[in-house]
Structures are given as C-alpha cells and as structure tokens.
C-alpha cells in the first residue's frame, strides 16, 4: 500500500496548457494506493498529474478546509468500519479537501478489473451529492452506482452528519472519470484496493525526513503469503528488489530491512515462493506479484520579501542557494538585489543532499512594486495598434473573420503603473459601430492583463474607465436579436467590481468610482473580470481627489495659549491642521504676531504656511497661518504642550479653527511625478531640505 505524502509538482514545474498531461499519461493503478487529498497542498490544476502520476486533474477546480475532517483511525461502525480502521488507521485524520463538482471538477484514474475504489467525502448536506464513476469527462456514460454508507449521526463523539463513504468496484481494466452527481462535494481520501496477483508485497514510501544533515525517504516492503486460486494453503514469500529501475530477478538483493533513499528513484520489488531455505529461485517466481515504491522529494519555495525596491530571497532550508529571475535577468544566484522599476520576481532554491543529489525546490513568484503614488492626473490610453486579419485563426473559425492587433502600444509611465501580460483586443468589422472613440481599433483586453498603481495613505483618487461599447453587451444593439438583452459592464479592481448592472444607452461604457489609500499606502490592480466576457478598455484616467475637510472652531485659553489637549478634545490628531486667522487692525508689517512657547519642542514641531484669504498682501482684512504639527515618538508626550500666539502692533487672533481631513490633496497639479519624488502630508512636492514627515515611494518617513 502506497501513500502520497507531498505533491511534487514543483519539481516538474507547473504545466502550461500547451504541455498539459492527458489521459494517455496516467499510470495504471495496478497496486493498492491511498491518496490523502489535503497533503496535495493545493488543487493541482487542469491537465496536471498528481499522486505519483496515477491521477489526472481533468478540469481544474478548487479546494476547502472548512468542510470537516475524517479520521480513519476512529471506527464508528458507519463511516469508518472496524475493518477500515484496522487497514488504514495509520493515515489518521484529514480534511475533506478536494472539491468535485459535476463535470466542472473531474479527475481521472486507470484501474484494473475488480479493483475497489473507496472515497470518503462530505456531501454538503445534500443526499444527491456523491462521487460518480463514468467513461467520459462529461459524466454521461456512467459505470454503475457505488454503494454509499449511511450518514453519520452527528451525535457526541461521532463525526458530523454530512460525512459519508462510497465504495465502487471496477468491472474491467480501463480509464475512469470521477466527478459529483449533482452539485459539489469534498473528498478527504481516495483508496484504491487493487485486485493484485497472489503474493504481491505491500510497499509504503515514508515521509521526507531530515537527519544528520541529509534528507531521505524510507521505503518499507511487507511480504505477503502466496495463496493460489482455489486453495487455502498459504505459502510464505521472499522478496527481492532493485533500485536502478530494472525488474528484480532471483539474483537481485533480498529485502530484509527498510531502504533509505537519498534521491529521486524507483525501488522495484518481486515476490518468490519461499519453501524455507530463504533463497529466491527463478522457477519459484510469483507471477505478477511485483510492486514498486516511487521516491521523490519536494521542498517548499523560498519566500520573496520586499522593502520598497529592496528584495530579499529567503529559504527555510539551511545552506540552500537561492536563484531569481525578472525581466532580462534569468536564474541569477543570490539572495538580495534592488529593483529600479516594478517587476514580477520568480525564485527557487537548490539544496545539496550530500553526494547523492541536488534538489530544486518549488518556485514562487511575487509582484514587487516600485511606484510613485498618484499625485497628479494620470491616463493610460491605447496610442497605437492596427487590426489585421488573423489568417490562421480565421481558417478554423466558425464565426467568420478573426482579427488581431499589430503594433499595439499604450501610454503608461513605468514609474506610475506596473503593467503585466498586456493583451490587445479588437473592435473591427461588424463591430466597428462599437468603437470608442470612433475609429479606434485596438483596446486593452482585460483577459490576463493586470495594471497596478499606488495611492498614498489617506489620499483619494477618482477613476474613470472608458470601454468600447460592445463591452457593454447590448449597448446600441440595433435590434440585433442574436445579442443577449443582459446589459452589463464591469471592471475588477483588486477583487472589487465596479460598473453597471443595467447599462443605459448613453454613457454605459463609462465606469467611474473612487479609491482611497489605506495605512502605508495601497496598491490597486485592474484584473480580469469574467462576468461579461473580456472587457475592452480604451482608456483609464486617474485623478487625485480634492480633500473634504471639516472645520471646528477652537477657543484659546488665557494668555493666548492653545493646548494640544484642546485639539485632541475636539477630535484632532497630529495629521490635522490648526488654522489661526489673525486680524491686522493697523495694516502694518507682517511681524504683527508670532508663534512660540512650545513646552517640548523636540516632540511637537510646527510648520507654518501663510496665505491671505483675499490676497497675499498683509494690508487686507486678515491673514491665515496654518500650523501643521508633527508629533513625537510617543503620542502621550505631547499632551498639554501649548501653542502660544504672541500679539503685536494692534494684531489680534480673530479665529482658531481645527481643519480635519485637510491632509488629502487640495487640488490637481500638473507637474511630472518622478521616481523618489518627496511629498509632505498635504500632498505638496517638497525638496530634500524639508523637515518633518514625508511620503516617498508610498511610505512615510521623517526627514530631519
């Protein structure tokens, strides 16, 4: 009996659709096997083999860890019988993990005649949801019904009531598709009890283990008695084995103890009748009584960590060598590097297992963003691209001429946007009436495309997306009855959909919404939205939003001192502005008042911005001073600190106002944002001499 402990997909690499496995690649299950579904770690994916290549994920699908567990070591007489617990109790408790859903989530296996398939599953509280066995992936040609256990009672000490077991026996050798009868259900164990030749030894491959600086897996073989058909006589067997992939003979090594394997390999076993001398003989071979242990190693991918543009690759395995790729850099060895622009990083590690082997870990990818926060209006638009006939696609098309885009480009500064997998779509031919603007053929097709941008903490932006009109399904359908009347237009941004449920004739191809940066800044990403097909985008316009500020009038205490506690009592924080309106009754010089009296200036630093409400001259009715305060390291340190207003030359404080929410951008600027540009908390561009809290590449820092 073999068990899959860890999925080794990463050693092969994820298989693309072009190189996907087919049913021809499935290894027949000639021997008994136990698949523990949650040890896969993830759904393998469409066209991927798993379980030592005995199982094929035909359609792809999902997994879950909230559908309960089944414990094969706990016999309850209903779900887990005493016989099952005795045979398989060592596999213990595992999640109902692998989803099967009608013909949407289907797997395939190849079994031998009279093999019994036992599946443990959660039926999602529906009696008609259970595994079915068929000749085809659509599950229409059924291979007979399996026998379902009763549901468990759900009483104390007994598994939940929606857990079940189904048993089915194959009549013939061949390919079997497994899906769900009517809906979705979740599988924890798939056990194959093969009809093995008499005397076939039982083989198990142990868990991947690290000991004395080396990784190994142990292969354990248990000889079984030979019982000829029609006889009750049990003849002991002796087992020989090979580790080079060849078939064992009587002259091969005799199995006496577990075999430690330090590299990927296949250990093959063959049984011979043993009449007491402990020697194998060619004429005593047990026909068909062979088995094998497939040993492979799998290691977790390293972690990719980013601090701004600085990237670190970290492996959990001591001594591992890390490798990374991005852009034109391929398989570079190293653990740290710095990006100059956003990139998709892929990484893997290599582990040297003594003199035996060098293992390659799973690989991982991560998008690392080196972006300026949006501080001015930015627009992505298609700037070039011509529709031409795709001759190859047209030759096999059943819907007429197929077009593709040549020379497609967009306007997107790499300092502001990270664009991945750019794909262009076409509005041409009979669809020309849907072009926006008129005459535009090429559009960004939101199929696999991802477009990311940054909004700084506390900032807000307005987003305007203009799509082609045929993205809106039946916008201006001209009474074409072949087009659905379901009129929708959506885009997906970081998992949230924005758009129209009911598209109107005019403006239905325009989607507008707002976004706000969270703590530390936010990366927002346009992704594929599949609800209405592939959306064709003409342009994306992102405009910083003006702040919506609220004002609360404050009162100065005696001696013209405003305490920080007074600001806090009014709901103010160190990110709000205190505005002093100073009346100048004499119209004299600007030094008519001052600010001073900071009890703890190390922890409370004001910056002053002077603006005249009706002009820049001091001679107008009054002038405003805005105090932007920066707190110290501990908020409690500035409680009670006072701001003292000193009055000279017939000046007086006319009003003190707490302005909340004023740190957002006040107006749209038209300066060119550059990498490493520095902004203050009011969204204003500042130079390297500015003192206080600044935003640089979306992160807050303090300039001293």
C-alpha positions in Angstrom: 0.0 0.0 0.0 1.5 3.3 -1.1 0.7 6.8 0.2 1.3 10.1 -1.3 2.9 12.4 1.3 3.8 15.5 -0.7 2.9 16.7 -4.1 6.0 17.1 -6.3 4.6 19.3 -8.9 7.2 21.9 -8.4 10.0 19.5 -9.4 8.3 19.3 -12.8 7.2 23.0 -12.8 3.6 24.0 -13.4 2.5 22.6 -16.7 1.1 25.0 -19.2 -2.0 24.2 -21.2 0.2 23.6 -24.2 2.2 20.9 -22.3 -0.7 19.6 -20.3 -0.9 15.9 -19.5 -3.6 13.8 -21.0 -5.2 10.5 -20.0 -2.5 8.8 -22.0 0.0 9.9 -19.4 -1.8 8.4 -16.4 0.0 5.4 -14.8 -2.4 2.5 -14.2 -3.2 1.6 -10.6 -2.0 -2.0 -10.7 -1.4 -1.9 -6.9 -3.3 -0.7 -3.9 -3.0 3.0 -3.2 -4.1 5.7 -0.7 -4.4 9.3 -1.8 -4.6 11.8 1.1 -6.1 14.8 -0.5 -5.1 17.6 1.8 -1.5 16.6 1.5 -1.6 17.9 -2.0 -1.4 21.4 -0.6 -3.4 22.8 -3.4 -5.5 21.8 -6.3 -3.1 20.5 -9.0 -4.8 22.4 -11.9 -6.2 21.4 -15.3 -4.0 19.0 -17.2 -1.7 18.2 -14.2 -0.9 14.7 -13.0 -0.7 14.0 -9.2 -0.5 11.1 -6.8 2.7 9.6 -8.4 1.1 10.3 -11.8 -1.8 7.9 -11.1 -4.4 10.8 -11.0 -5.1 13.5 -13.6 -6.9 16.7 -12.8 -9.0 16.9 -15.9 -10.8 20.2 -15.5 -9.1 22.0 -12.6 -11.1 23.2 -9.6 -10.9 24.3 -6.0 -10.2 23.1 -2.5 -11.5 23.8 1.0 -10.5 23.4 4.6 -13.9 24.2 6.1 -15.7 21.0 5.2 -14.8 19.0 8.3 -12.4 16.1 8.7 -12.5 12.3 8.5 -10.4 10.2 10.9 -9.6 6.7 9.6 -8.2 5.7 13.0 -11.6 6.2 14.6 -14.1 3.4 13.9 -17.7 4.4 14.4 -19.3 1.5 12.6 -20.9 3.7 10.0 -18.4 5.9 8.2 -15.3 4.1 9.4 -15.8 0.3 10.0 -13.5 -1.7 12.2 -12.0 -3.3 9.1 -11.2 0.0 7.5 -9.7 1.4 10.7 -7.5 -1.8 11.0 -6.3 -1.4 7.4 -6.0 2.4 7.2 -5.9 3.8 10.7 -2.3 4.9 10.3 -3.4 7.6 7.9 -5.3 9.4 10.7 -7.4 12.5 10.4 -7.5 14.8 7.3 -9.7 17.5 5.8 -12.4 16.9 3.2 -10.2 19.0 0.9 -10.6 18.2 -2.8 -13.7 19.5 -4.5 -15.6 17.6 -7.1 -18.5 19.4 -8.8 -20.5 17.7 -11.5 -18.5 17.8 -14.8 -16.8 21.1 -13.8 -14.4 19.4 -11.3 -13.4 16.0 -12.6 -10.4 13.7 -12.0 -9.4 10.6 -13.9 -7.6 7.3 -13.0 -6.8 4.0 -14.7 -7.8 0.9 -12.7 -7.5 -2.8 -13.1 -10.5 -5.1 -13.2 -12.1 -5.9 -9.8 -10.3 -3.0 -8.1 -12.4 -1.4 -5.4 -12.4 2.4 -5.1 -13.3 3.8 -1.7 -13.9 7.5 -1.3 -14.5 9.4 1.9 -16.3 12.7 1.4 -18.5 15.5 2.8 -21.8 15.7 0.8 -22.6 19.4 1.6 -25.8 18.3 3.3 -27.3 17.1 0.1 -28.2 13.4 -0.3 -27.8 13.6 -4.1 -24.2 14.8 -3.9 -21.9 11.9 -4.1 -19.0 10.7 -6.3 -19.9 9.1 -9.7 -17.8 7.0 -12.0 -18.0 7.4 -15.7 -16.4 6.6 -19.1 -16.3 10.2 -20.1 -15.4 13.6 -18.5 -19.0 14.9 -19.0 -20.1 12.0 -16.7 -22.9 11.0 -19.0 -21.8 7.4 -19.6 -22.0 6.1 -16.0 -20.1 2.9 -15.0 -22.7 1.8 -12.4 -23.5 3.2 -9.0 -21.3 2.9 -5.9 -22.6 1.8 -2.5 -22.9 4.7 -0.1 -22.7 4.4 3.6 -25.3 5.9 5.8 -24.6 9.4 7.0 -23.0 9.5 10.5 -25.4 10.5 13.3 -23.6 13.7 14.3 -24.1 12.7 18.0 -21.4 13.5 20.6 -18.2 11.6 19.8 -19.4 10.8 16.3 -18.3 12.7 13.1 -20.7 15.3 11.7 -23.8 14.0 10.0 -22.9 15.1 6.4 -19.9 12.8 6.1 -20.1 9.6 4.0 -18.2 6.8 2.3 -18.8 5.3 -1.1 -17.5 2.0 -2.5 -17.4 1.1 -6.2 -15.8 -1.9 -7.9 -14.4 -1.7 -11.5 -15.7 -4.4 -13.8 -12.9 -4.0 -16.3 -9.4 -2.6 -16.8 -9.5 1.0 -18.0 -9.9 4.7 -17.7 -12.4 6.0 -15.1 -13.6 9.6 -14.7 -14.7 10.7 -11.2 -17.0 13.7 -10.5 -20.0 14.6 -8.5 -23.6 13.6 -9.2 -25.4 16.9 -8.6 -23.6 19.9 -7.2 -20.4 19.9 -5.2 -18.8 17.8 -2.5 -15.4 17.5 -0.9 -13.1 14.5 -0.7 -10.6 13.6 2.1 -9.4 10.1 1.0 -9.4 8.1 -2.2 -8.4 4.5 -1.6 -7.8 2.0 -4.4 -7.8 -1.6 -3.4 -6.4 -3.2 -6.5 -7.0 -6.8 -7.5 -3.4 -7.8 -7.1 -1.7 -11.1 -8.0 -1.3 -13.6 -5.1 1.8 -12.9 -3.1 2.1 -9.2 -4.1 4.2 -7.4 -1.5 2.8 -4.3 0.2 5.0 -1.2 -0.3 4.9 2.1 1.5 7.1 5.2 1.0 7.8 7.1 4.2 7.7 10.8 4.9 10.5 13.1 3.8 12.9 13.3 6.8 16.0 15.3 7.6 18.6 13.6 9.7 22.4 14.1 10.2 22.5 16.8 7.5 20.8 14.7 4.9 17.2 14.3 3.5 15.8 10.8 2.9 12.6 8.8 2.5 12.3 5.3 3.7 10.7 2.5 1.6 9.2 -0.3 3.6 8.2 -3.6 2.0 6.0 -6.2 3.7 6.0 -9.7 2.1 2.5 -11.3 1.8 1.7 -15.0 1.6 1.0 -16.7 -1.7 -2.4 -18.3 -1.9 -3.2 -20.0 -5.2 -6.7 -19.7 -6.6 -9.0 -22.4 -5.3 -6.6 -23.2 -2.5 -6.4 -22.3 1.2 -2.7 -23.1 1.6 -0.6 -20.1 2.5 2.9 -20.2 1.1 5.4 -17.7 2.5 7.2 -15.4 0.1 10.6 -13.9 -0.2 11.1 -10.5 -1.9 14.0 -9.2 -4.0 14.4 -5.6 -5.1 16.4 -3.2 -7.4 17.0 0.5 -7.1 18.1 1.2 -10.7 14.7 0.8 -12.3 15.2 -2.7 -13.7 12.9 -5.6 -13.0 14.1 -7.7 -10.0 15.2 -11.3 -10.5 16.0 -14.2 -8.2 19.6 -12.9 -8.2 18.7 -9.4 -7.0 19.2 -8.2 -3.5 16.8 -9.8 -0.9 14.7 -7.4 1.0 15.4 -7.6 4.8 15.0 -4.0 6.1 13.7 -0.6 5.2 15.6 1.1 2.3 16.7 4.7 2.8 16.6 6.7 -0.4 18.5 10.0 -0.6 17.5 10.9 -4.2 14.6 10.6 -6.6 14.4 6.9 -7.6 12.1 3.9 -8.1 12.6 0.8 -5.9 11.1 -2.3 -7.6 10.1 -5.5 -5.7 9.3 -9.0 -6.9 7.9 -11.9 -4.8 9.1 -15.5 -5.0 7.7 -18.5 -3.1 9.8 -19.4 -0.1 9.9 -23.0 0.9 12.2 -22.5 3.9 15.7 -22.0 2.6 15.4 -18.2 2.4 16.6 -18.2 -1.2 14.8 -16.9 -4.3 14.7 -19.1 -7.4 13.6 -18.2 -10.9 11.2 -21.2 -11.1 9.5 -20.1 -7.8 8.5 -16.6 -9.0 5.0 -15.4 -8.1 3.6 -14.4 -11.5 2.5 -10.7 -11.5 3.4 -10.3 -7.8 5.6 -7.2 -8.3 5.3 -3.8 -6.8 7.3 -0.6 -6.6 8.0 2.5 -4.4 8.3 5.8 -6.2 10.6 8.1 -4.2 10.6 11.8 -5.0 11.5 14.8 -2.9 9.6 18.1 -2.7 10.8 21.3 -1.0 8.9 24.5 -0.3 9.7 27.5 -2.4 11.7 30.3 -0.8 9.9 33.5 0.4 10.3 36.7 -1.6 10.3 39.7 0.6 10.3 43.3 -0.5 11.0 46.6 1.4 10.3 49.1 -1.3 12.7 48.3 -4.1 14.9 46.2 -2.0 14.2 42.5 -2.5 15.3 39.5 -0.3 15.0 35.8 -1.1 14.8 33.6 2.0 14.8 29.8 2.1 13.8 27.8 5.1 16.5 25.3 4.4 19.9 25.8 5.8 22.6 26.1 3.2 20.2 26.4 0.3 21.3 28.5 -2.7 18.7 31.0 -4.0 18.0 31.9 -7.6 15.8 34.6 -9.0 14.6 35.9 -12.4 12.9 39.0 -13.6 12.9 40.9 -16.9 16.0 40.0 -18.8 17.7 38.5 -15.7 17.4 34.7 -15.7 18.3 32.3 -12.9 20.7 34.7 -11.1 22.2 33.3 -8.0 21.8 35.5 -4.9 19.5 36.5 -2.0 19.4 40.3 -2.2 19.0 42.8 -5.0 17.4 46.2 -5.7 14.9 47.0 -8.4 14.8 50.2 -10.5 11.2 49.6 -11.5 8.3 47.3 -10.7 8.7 43.6 -11.7 7.4 40.1 -11.3 10.1 38.2 -9.4 10.3 34.4 -9.6 12.6 32.5 -7.2 13.6 29.0 -6.3 16.3 27.3 -4.3 18.7 24.4 -4.7 19.5 22.0 -1.9 22.6 19.8 -2.0 21.9 16.5 -0.4 25.5 15.3 0.3 27.0 13.4 -2.6 23.6 11.9 -3.6 21.6 14.7 -5.3 20.9 18.3 -5.7 17.2 19.1 -5.2 15.4 22.1 -6.8 12.6 23.5 -4.7 9.2 24.6 -5.8 9.3 28.1 -7.4 7.3 31.1 -6.4 6.5 34.5 -7.9 5.7 37.9 -6.4 4.9 41.3 -7.9 7.2 43.9 -6.4 6.1 47.5 -6.8 8.4 50.4 -7.2 5.8 53.1 -7.9 5.2 56.7 -7.2 1.8 57.4 -5.5 -0.7 59.1 -7.8 -0.2 62.8 -7.1 -1.4 64.3 -10.4 -3.8 63.3 -13.1 -2.6 60.1 -15.0 -4.1 58.5 -18.1 -3.5 55.1 -19.6 -4.7 55.0 -23.2 -4.1 53.0 -26.3 -1.7 55.0 -28.5 -1.2 52.7 -31.5 -2.4 49.4 -32.9 -3.8 48.2 -36.2 -6.3 45.5 -36.7 -5.3 42.9 -39.3 -6.8 39.6 -40.3 -5.5 36.6 -38.3 -5.3 34.1 -41.2 -4.6 31.1 -39.0 -7.4 31.7 -36.6 -9.8 32.6 -39.5 -9.1 29.3 -41.2 -10.6 27.3 -38.4 -13.2 29.9 -37.3 -16.9 29.1 -37.2 -17.9 32.7 -36.6 -16.3 34.4 -39.6 -13.2 36.6 -39.9 -10.9 36.8 -36.9 -8.7 39.9 -36.3 -5.6 40.6 -34.3 -3.7 43.7 -33.3 -0.3 44.6 -34.7 1.9 47.3 -33.2 -0.3 47.8 -30.2 1.1 50.3 -27.6 -0.2 52.2 -24.6 0.8 55.3 -22.7 1.8 54.2 -19.2 4.8 55.6 -17.3 6.6 52.7 -15.5 7.2 55.0 -12.5 3.4 55.3 -12.1 2.0 52.0 -13.4 3.0 48.3 -13.4 1.5 46.6 -16.5 1.7 42.8 -16.8 0.7 40.4 -19.6 -0.6 43.2 -21.8 -3.1 41.9 -24.3 -4.9 43.8 -27.0 -8.4 43.2 -28.2 -10.0 44.3 -31.5 -13.1 46.3 -32.4 -13.4 45.9 -36.1 -15.5 44.6 -39.0 -19.1 44.2 -38.0 -18.3 45.6 -34.5 -16.9 48.9 -35.8 -20.0 50.7 -34.6 -18.9 50.0 -31.0 -15.6 51.8 -31.3 -14.9 54.5 -28.6 -13.6 56.9 -29.8 -14.8 56.3 -33.3 -12.1 54.8 -35.5 -10.1 53.2 -32.6 -9.4 49.6 -33.4 -7.1 48.5 -30.7 -8.1 48.2 -27.0 -6.6 46.9 -23.8 -8.2 43.5 -23.3 -8.7 42.6 -19.7 -8.2 38.9 -20.1 -4.9 38.2 -18.5 -3.8 41.9 -18.2 -3.0 43.4 -14.8 -2.5 47.1 -14.3 -1.3 48.3 -10.9 -0.9 51.8 -9.4 -0.3 53.3 -5.9 -2.4 55.6 -3.8 -0.7 57.1 -0.8 -2.1 56.7 2.7 -5.0 59.0 3.3 -5.1 60.1 -0.4 -8.1 59.5 -2.6 -8.4 59.2 -6.3 -11.2 59.2 -8.8 -11.0 56.6 -11.5 -12.7 56.8 -14.9 -12.6 53.8 -17.3 -13.8 54.1 -20.8 -14.6 50.8 -22.6 -15.6 50.0 -26.1 -19.4 50.0 -26.4 -19.5 46.3 -27.3 -18.0 45.6 -23.8 -21.5 46.6 -22.6 -23.1 43.6 -24.2 -26.2 45.1 -25.8 -25.4 48.8 -25.7 -26.8 50.2 -29.0 -27.7 46.7 -30.3 -29.6 48.0 -33.3 -32.3 45.4 -32.7 -29.9 42.5 -33.2 -32.0 39.7 -31.8 -28.9 37.4 -31.6 -27.4 39.6 -28.9 -28.4 38.9 -25.3 -30.6 41.5 -23.6 -28.5 41.2 -20.5 -26.7 44.6 -20.4 -23.7 44.8 -18.0 -20.3 46.5 -18.0 -17.8 45.8 -15.2 -14.1 46.1 -14.3 -12.4 44.3 -11.4 -10.0 46.3 -9.2 -8.2 44.3 -6.5 -11.1 41.9 -6.2 -13.9 44.6 -6.2 -16.1 45.0 -9.2 -17.2 48.4 -10.4 -19.6 49.2 -13.2 -23.2 49.0 -14.3 -25.8 46.2 -13.8 -28.2 47.8 -16.3 -26.3 49.7 -19.0 -28.0 52.8 -20.4 -27.9 53.8 -24.0 -25.6 56.7 -23.4 -22.6 56.6 -21.0 -22.9 52.9 -20.3 -19.3 52.4 -21.5 -18.0 54.8 -18.9 -17.3 53.4 -15.4 -16.4 55.9 -12.6 -15.5 55.1 -9.0 -13.3 56.3 -6.1 -10.4 54.7 -4.2 -8.6 55.6 -1.0 -5.2 54.7 0.1 -5.1 52.7 3.4 -2.4 52.8 6.1 1.1 52.6 4.5 -0.4 53.3 1.0 -2.4 50.9 -1.2 -1.6 49.1 -4.4 -4.7 48.8 -6.6 -4.7 46.4 -9.5 -7.1 46.1 -12.5 -7.7 42.4 -13.1 -9.8 40.2 -15.3 -13.5 40.3 -14.8 -15.1 37.3 -16.4 -18.7 38.0 -15.7 -19.4 39.7 -19.0 -16.5 38.4 -21.1 -13.3 40.1 -21.9 -13.6 43.8 -21.3 -12.1 46.1 -23.9 -10.7 49.3 -22.4 -9.9 52.4 -24.4 -8.5 54.5 -21.5 -8.1 54.6 -17.7 -8.0 58.1 -16.2 -6.9 58.5 -12.5 -7.3 61.9 -10.9 -6.4 62.8 -7.3 -9.5 63.8 -5.4 -9.8 67.2 -3.6 -9.9 66.9 0.2 -13.2 67.1 2.0 -12.3 69.0 5.1 -14.4 69.6 8.2 -13.8 72.7 10.5 -14.3 73.1 14.2 -13.7 76.4 15.9 -11.4 76.3 18.9 -11.0 78.7 21.8 -7.7 80.0 23.1 -7.1 79.7 26.8 -5.9 82.7 28.8 -2.6 84.1 27.6 -3.4 83.2 24.0 -2.2 79.6 24.6 -3.8 76.7 22.8 -3.1 73.3 24.5 -2.7 70.2 22.4 -5.2 68.6 24.8 -7.7 71.1 23.5 -7.0 70.0 19.9 -7.4 66.4 20.9 -10.6 67.1 22.8 -12.0 68.4 19.5 -11.1 65.2 17.7 -7.9 66.5 16.2 -4.8 64.4 15.6 -1.2 65.2 14.6 -2.3 64.9 10.9 -4.8 67.7 11.1 -4.2 71.5 10.6 -4.9 74.2 13.1 -5.6 77.5 11.3 -5.1 80.8 13.0 -6.9 83.7 11.5 -5.1 86.9 12.6 -6.8 90.3 12.3 -4.5 93.1 11.5 -6.2 96.3 12.5 -3.4 98.6 11.6 -2.4 97.2 8.3 1.3 97.3 9.4 4.1 94.9 8.7 3.9 91.2 8.7 5.7 90.8 12.1 2.5 91.8 13.9 2.2 88.4 15.5 4.3 85.3 16.3 4.2 81.7 17.5 6.1 80.5 20.4 6.0 78.9 23.8 6.5 75.2 22.9 6.9 73.3 26.1 8.5 70.3 24.4 9.7 71.3 21.0 11.6 68.0 20.5 8.2 66.3 20.3 6.0 68.9 18.7 7.3 70.7 15.6 5.1 73.1 13.8 5.4 74.2 10.2 3.7 77.4 9.1 2.1 78.2 5.8 1.0 81.8 5.3 -1.9 82.6 3.0 -4.0 85.7 2.6 -7.7 84.9 2.3 -8.2 87.8 -0.2 -4.7 88.2 -1.5 -1.0 87.9 -0.5 -0.7 91.4 0.9 -0.8 92.0 4.7 -3.0 95.0 4.2 -6.1 93.0 3.7 -8.6 92.5 6.5 -6.8 89.4 7.9 -4.3 86.7 7.2 -4.3 83.0 7.9 -1.5 80.9 9.4 -1.8 77.2 9.1 0.1 75.2 11.7 0.9 71.6 10.6 2.1 69.8 13.7 4.3 66.7 13.8 4.1 64.5 16.9 7.0 62.9 18.6 7.6 59.2 19.0 5.1 58.7 21.8 1.7 60.4 21.5 1.4 60.8 25.2 4.5 63.0 25.3 2.7 66.0 23.7 -0.3 66.1 25.9 -0.6 69.6 27.4 2.0 71.2 25.2 0.9 74.7 24.4 1.0 76.9 21.2 1.3 80.5 22.3 0.2 83.3 20.0 2.1 86.5 20.6 0.3 89.6 19.5 2.0 92.8 18.4 1.1 96.1 16.6 -2.7 96.0 17.1 -3.0 92.5 15.7 -5.4 90.0 17.3 -6.5 86.4 16.9 -9.8 86.6 15.2 -10.5 82.8 15.0 -8.8 79.5 15.6 -10.1 76.6 13.5 -9.3 72.8 13.6 -9.3 71.6 10.0 -9.8 67.8 9.8 -9.1 65.8 6.6 -7.0 68.6 5.1 -4.0 66.3 4.6 -5.6 65.0 1.4 -4.7 66.7 -1.9 -6.3 70.1 -2.2 -6.1 70.5 -5.9 -4.8 68.7 -9.0 -1.3 69.5 -10.0 0.3 69.2 -13.5 3.9 68.5 -12.5 5.6 65.4 -13.8 5.9 62.8 -11.0 9.4 61.2 -10.9 10.7 58.2 -9.0 11.7 59.1 -5.5 9.8 62.4 -5.5 9.1 63.5 -2.0 5.7 64.9 -0.8 4.6 66.3 2.5 1.4 65.1 4.2 -0.6 67.8 2.4 0.3 66.2 -0.9 2.8 69.0 -1.8 6.1 68.3 -3.5 9.0 69.2 -1.3 12.8 69.2 -1.6 15.5 67.3 0.3 15.8 70.2 2.9 12.2 69.8 4.1 11.9 68.8 7.8 9.1 66.6 9.1 7.0 63.6 7.9 7.2 63.0 4.1 5.9 60.4 1.7 8.4 58.8 -0.6 7.5 55.9 -2.8 4.3 55.5 -0.9 6.0 55.2 2.5 6.1 57.6 5.4 9.5 58.7 6.7 10.8 61.5 8.8 13.3 64.0 7.3 15.5 65.7 9.9 
